């Protein structure tokens, strides 16, 4: 890597990793945001999608708690009602704009149940184009199940794609968010999730090394170690925090500057409480933060309902969740703050 790229990557990392700040994931695909809008009986038109994202991006005071926002591709082209591009809107607030670059999941051929992430074809050109449009970091999501256990082929194939993607991003001075998501669906135990998480992370970091990715210039976006949603035993917040940190201390090199957890289907309150419990454990070598989608947006979306008159209250709900997760990064969150 040349010196110029390294300097640019370092500058972006430093802007993303700020004390008590996290990342808002607002990169829902058309299919996903359609489902979100269905929950509030709103038509998923382009204008409604634009209006919702403007609502999120123009929330007063959001930059107190959010350092970066992941956009979907169409958001790079969209503007506020005042004519300002969303990228310019974020930059004026000192929020770093990022972009989702993968193309979603497809079945892994000849392997039952497993999926792989597509989007490597043409990625070099797309990343260059996204950079010219103002994106400073990118995200690629790979998905792994626990119930049933993923095949070794699925783990290795997805890990290799993450490595290739990260290398391409760094080549273009774009910081890659590496997202190996472990699904919460199923009846698996906390110990079973820990075992799969450890296996996946070992494979991911092996692939990153193979592709000469500099760990100092990535952000890891993993799942917390959780029992399945239908598991007989639902562990305590403290047990989940201890299991999560235990796995990460065994698998994630200290060179990684930041671990920004995804919420992965948890309620907003649970995702915040676990992040807080993680920060109440002994000092760790990484910045430990959040990169939540639904766990930040759900209260906001339910209040908004697509109605302009609800904008302010919806933005206040988003700001509250961002503020509570900021408090969790300081280990000072308490459930009484939810009131």
N, C-alpha and C positions, 0 to 999 in steps of 0.2 A: 504494500500500500504506500502511495506517495505521501509526502509530508503535508501537502495541501488538503488531501482527503482526510487525513488523520486530524488535522486542526479543525476542519469543519465538523467532523463527527464529534469531536470533544466538545465543541461549542454547543451543539444540539443536545448532547447528553446532559451537559451542565444546566441547560434551560429546562429540561424535562425533570431532572432530579433536583427538586427544591424541597426544603424542609416542610413537612406536613401538607404536601400537595400530591395529587394523583392525576390520573388520566381518565377522561370521559370517553367511553366507547359509544360513538354515534354513527357507526358504520354498518347499520343493518342493511342487508340486501333487500331487493324489492319484495321478495317472498316473505322475508321476516317482518319488514315494516308493515306489510299488508296484514299479517296476523295480529300485530300490535294494534293497528287501527281497527280491525274487526272487533277487538275487545272493547272499544269505545264507540262502535257502530259508526265509524267514519270512513268515507270512501278514500281509497289510497291513491288519489290523483297526484300528479306531479306538483301541483300548486299546494295541496295539503301537506305533502312531504316537505316542500320548501318552507312552508309557513311553520311547521313543527320544528324544523332544524333551526330556523331563524329564532324561534322562541328559546331554544336551548342555548344557542351561541351568543345571544344578546342579553342573557340573564345578568342583571347588575350585580357586581361583586364576585362573579364566578371565579375570576383569576386569583382571588384570595386563597382558593382551595384546589383549583384545577390548573395544571401547568401545560397540559396538552390535550387535544381532542382528535380522535380518529374519525375521519370522514369516509363516507361511501363515495364512489367515483362521481356520481352525478352532483354531489355537493360541491365539488371543485369548480363546477360550471355555474352554480347558482349564486344569486345575489340577495341581499336584504331588500326590503321595500324601498329603502333610500338609494339603492343602486350600488351599494358597496359589495364587492365579492365576499363570500364567506371567509376566504383565506385572509383578505385584508381586514375583515371584521375581527378575526381572532388575533391577528398580529398586532392590531391597535390596542388589544387588551393584554398583550404580552403572553398570549397562549399559543403554543406551538401547534401548527396544523400537521396532521398525519393522514395516511391513506391506507385503506384495506386493499391489498393487491392480489390475494388469492381469488380463485373463481369457484369456490365451494367444493362440496364433497361429491364423489362418485364411488360406486362399489368397486372394491378391489377384486379383479377378475380371478375366478377359480378359488376364492377364499370366502367362506360363508360368513356373513354378518359384518365383516370389516370394510372400512371405507378409507379412501385416500383423498388428498386435496389436489385439485387440478389448478393450473394457472402458470406453470413454468414456461410454456410455449409463448414466446414473444415478451417475456417478462422484462428482459433488458431494455427493450424499446419503451415499454409502458412505464417503467421506473424513471427513465430519462424524461419522458413526457410529464409524468406527475411532478417531478422535480422542477421542471420549467414552469409548472402551474402553481408552485409555491409549497408543495409538500416537503416536509423536513424529515419525517420518519414514516415507516411503513409497518404493516402488520400482516402476518401469515398465520392462519389457524389450522392446526392439525388436530384430529379428534381420535381418542382412544376409549374404548369401553372397558369395563371391568367385569360385567356380567352379560355374556360370557367373556372370558379372558381373550385379549387380542392375540392374533397370531404373531409369531416372530417376524414374518414377512411384512405384516402391516406396520409393526413398530419400526423396522429398519427402513422401509420405503418412505414412510412419513418423515422419519428423522432425516433421511437423506435429502428430501425435498426442502425441509427447513434449512438445512445446511446450504443448499444451492441458492435458495432465496436470499438468505442472509449475506452470502458472499456477493451476490449481484447488487444488493442494496448498498453495501459498504463500498463497492467499486464506484458507485455513483454518489458517494458521500451522503447517503440516506441511512439513518439509524434504523436497523431492523428490530421490530418487536417479534420475538420468537414465542409462539403460543402453542404449547402442547396441552390441549384440554383433555382432562380425564372426566368422562361423563358421570354424572351423579345418578343416572337412571340405573335401577336394579336393586337387588337385595343383598349386595355384597357388604362385608364387614369393613370396619375401619382398617384392620390389618391387611385385608385383601387389597383395598385401595392403595395402601402404603406400598405394598409389594409391587403393584403394577406401576405406580408413579415412579418408584425408584428405577425400575427396569426401563421405563420410557426415558427418563431424564439421563440415565447413563448412555443410552443409545443416541439421544439428541446431542449431547456434548461430544460424543465420539465423532458424530457426523460434522459438527461445527469445526472440530479440529481438522478433520479430513479436508474440508473446503477452505482451510486457512482463514477462518473467520476470527477476527480479533474480539475477544470476549469483553474487553474494556469498552467496546462501542456497540453493545447490544442491550436490550431490555428483555428480560425473561418474563413472560406473562403466563404463569401456570395456574392450575387449579389448586385449591387447598385440599388436603387429604381428608376425605369425608366418607362416612358410611353411605350406602345406597339409600335412595329415598324410601324404599320399602323394606329396608333392613329391620330385623327384629329389634336389635339394639341400636338406639340413637345416642351416640356418645355425647358427653358434656362438651361445652365450649372449650374448657381447659384441656381435655383429652385430645380434641381435634387440633388445637394449637400446638401441643407438644408433639403429636404425631407428624404434623406438617413440618415443623422446624427440624425434627429428627431426620426426616427423609432429605430435606434440602441440605442439611449440614453434611450428609454423606455423599451428595451427588453434585451440588452446584459449586463450581470453583469460586473462590473469593474475588477473582478478577472481574466477575460480573458485577456491574455497578448497582443495578437495581432489579428487584423482583417486584413486579406489579401484579398482584393476584387478580384473577377473574372471579366473578361471582358465581357463574355456572349454575343458574337455576335456584340459588338460595334466595330467601326473602331478603329485602333490604336490611332488616334489623339483624338477621343472623350473620350476613356478610360483614357488617360493621363490627358486631360483637366478637367475631373470631379474629378479625384484624387487630382489634384492641387487645385481645388475649395474647396474640403473637408478640405484640410490642411490650407486654408485661413480663415476657421471659427475658433471660439474660441477653446481653448485647450480641448481635449477629454481625457478620462481616459485610452485609449488603444493606442498601437502602430498601426498606420493606414498605411497599405502597399498594395502591389499588388501581385497577383499570376496569371499572365496572360499566356495564351497559344498563340492563334492566334494574339492577340494584340501586342505581342512581335515578333512572328515568321513570320507573313505574308510578310513583306517587304523582309526579309532574304530569304524566300522560293522562292519568285518571281524572285529575282535576281539570285539565285543559279541555278535553272532549271536542277539540276542534273549534272552540268558540273564542273569539277575540276578547270578549269581556272577561274571560278566565285567565288571560295571559299572565297578569301580575301574580295571582295566587299560585299558578302553576310554576312560575319561575321561583317563587319563594320556597316551594316544595323541593325543587331541584337544589336550590342553594342550601337548604337545611340538610339534605342528605350529604352533599359535598362537605359541609361544615362538620357533620358528625363523623364522617370518615377521616377528615383531617384530625379531629380530636382523637380518633382511634390510633392514628399514626404516632400520637404522643402518649398513648396508653392512658388517656384521661377520659375516655368515653364511658358513659354510664347509661343504662336503659332508661333512667328517669329523664334523660335529655330528649327522649322520643316524644314526650308530651308537648 
